[in-house]
Amino acid sequence: MTERLKQLTDDLLQAAKRAGATAADALAVDGTGLSMQTRDGALEEAESAEGADIGLRVFLGQKQATVSSSDIRPETVSIMAERAVAMAAEAPEDPYCGQADPDQLATSWDVAALDLDDPSEAPSPTELADDAARAEAAARAVKGVSQVDGAGTSYGRTEIYLAMSNGFSAGYARTQRSTSCVAIAGEGLEMERDYCGEGRAYGSDLPSPEEIGRLAGERAVARFGAGRPPTGAFPILFDERISSSLIGHLMSAINGAAIARGASWLKDAMGEQVLPAGLSLTEDPNRVRISGSRPFDGEGLPVQRRNWVEDGVLKGWVLDLANARKLDMAPTGNASRGVSSTPSPSVSNLALTPGSHSRDDLLAEMGTGLLVTSMIGSTINPNTGDYSRGASGFWVENGEITRPVNECTVAGNLRDMLMRITPANDARSHLSRQVPSLLVEGLTIAGD
């Protein structure tokens, strides 16, 4: 970790103290990024970005304020601190704000073991543009693809440093490289599109551009000729590409901020069954080379592996310090933050217990119903869990895919839906959210 970011955060803390803050914490983020976009075999767009951003949160007793800047000159640091203290003086008192006690702070971690920072030389613009062109060419070569809407590649490296007046001071770096492609089948009003996109901490772990482009093309062609499914109550299989959205709704409902507001359909469900018996939902912030991994949380607290749901039973709320205090509970080390925001609770890497059967096995078990591969829009009632989303995918009869479908809506209640899920065994191991395809019985489809 560069001394530059450490020095920046130290300077911010000292400036806050001089300005009269009773406590403060500072975040510095330094990043470089490069992205390339091709269309019709030619480079369409190239973007490069680099620079540092700094954020400062100050406390005046039980009042707080946050300021940020992309200007890191010493005079700006002083102005930021003075402005933040002046803002805090005008802010209302918040009995729940404040830093962690020193004995709550993380004291040991192994950033190297997380392996988030690819030591290889950053790819050149030529390499990235070539990867995008190869992905586009592979998609265009798929029979039935009428055009490629574009292919893109990107590389980024980010360094993060967090320092607080309670004694915490640490940082780490991460890299990310990605390739994506969007293909189209058909013409005019009968066009269908689909995509494939992959990202990894290490560029060497990425699938080839040819594989990504081919998958985008094959997916688009498979959707060609889509029509509406019948209306009625049918089982639905949420494909692994989008199944994590269901688990995301569950995690939103157990977020400490929602619980503290009383705005959650799971607010009274602690210790109750929320998933079928035998299924657990596990967070592990220490997975190697995974984008959601981190050595400590946004308030300097230790992170750890934990089961949010164990054997189907809800075990806890996702908490940062402030929401833990509101609920009179211990924080869970789940604070996230940016340079311009105060900490808020969020989860990192999640994994749902996989099933013992493949997606094809679940299709056969489903018999007649809908395989959903894409979703748009959403109407989720946070208080009741009523669920309605636009969907497209494939109609299934007698356990076999028969035709593509689109322009339909699937609806149900999340509490009921999650109690009726059957997971497949096809979760991808490199994703931060490892959720397999999920079969859900008895949902309502609005189609024809």
C-alpha positions, 0 to 999 in steps of 0.5 A: 500500500502506497504511503501516499494514501496513508499520508493523505488520511493522516493529513485529513485527521490532523486537519479535522482535529485542528478545526475542532472535531472531537473525532474523525475518520478519513477514506482515500481511494486511488484508482486507474481504469481503462476501457475499450468498446468496439462496434462493427469491427472498429474501435468505437470508444476508449476511456481512461481514468485515474486519480484520487478521491478523499472523504472525511467524516467529522464528529462534534459530540453526537453530531456528524458531517461528511465531505469529499473531494477529488482535489488532494492539495494540502490547502483543500484538505484544510478547507474540507476539514473546516467545512465539515466541522461547520456542517456538523455544528449545524447538524441535528444530534444523532445518538447513534452515530460514532466510531467503534470503541478501540476494543471492537476494531480489527487487529489482524488480517492477511491482505496477501491471502485474499489475493485481490491484487493481480501483480501482472502488468496492466493490459495495454489499450491495444490488448484490451481493444483486441480482446473486444474485437475478438469477442465481437467477431466470435458473436458475429460468427454464430449462425443467426446473429444479425448484428453485434451491438458492441463488445467491451473490455476493461481493466481497473486497479484501486487502492483504498486506505481508511484511517480513524482517530480511534487508532485504526489505520489500514488499506489494501488494493484490488484489481478487476478485468472484464469482457462483455458482448451484446448480440442481436438476432433478427431485424426490425421489430422482431429483434432479440438481444442477449449478452455475456459478461465476465469479470475477474480479479485476475485477468488470467482467470477470465474466459477467452473473448471467443467464448464470451462472444460465442455465448452472447451470440448463442443466447441471442439466437435462442431468444429469436421468435419469442412470444408470450407465455400463457397466463396462469399459476405455474412453476418457475425456474429462475436461471442461475444468471438471475437467481441471485436476485431472489436472495438479494431481496431476502438480504435487503429485508434483513438489512439493519437499516430496514429493520431499524425503520420497521420497513421490512417484510422479515422484521418479525422473523428472527429465529423463524424459518425463511428458507426450506430446511437444509438450506443455509445462506453463508457470507464469507468475506475472505474468499480468495480472488473474489470481488466481494472479499475484504480484510475489514469493514468500512468502520475498521471492524473485523469481518468473518464468515457467518450464516445469515440463514442456517438450516432454513432459520433466520439467524441475524440482521446485517448491521453497521455500528449505527444500526446496531446501536439503534437495535441494541445489538452488536455490530456484525462487521458489515459496514460499507462506505464511499468517500462521500457517504456515511457507513451503511450495512451491506453484505459481501460474498454470499453462498446458498446451499446447492442442491443435488440435481442439475438444472436439467433435472429441475426442468424435468421436475417442473414439467410445464412452466417457465424458465426465466433467464432475464428480468426487467423492472420490479415492484417489491413491497418492502413491508409485505414482500409482494413481488412482481417483475417483468421476465423473459426466457423459455416455455417448458413442456414435459420437462423440455424447452419448447420456445422462447418467451418474453413480455410477461410478468411473474408475481408472488409473495417473497416469504412464500416463494423463498419457502418453496425454492429447490436449488440446483447445483450449477452456481458458478464458483467465481461469483461473489454471490453463489446462487444456483438455479432455483425452482419455485412452485406456484407463481402467477404468470401474466402473459397472453 
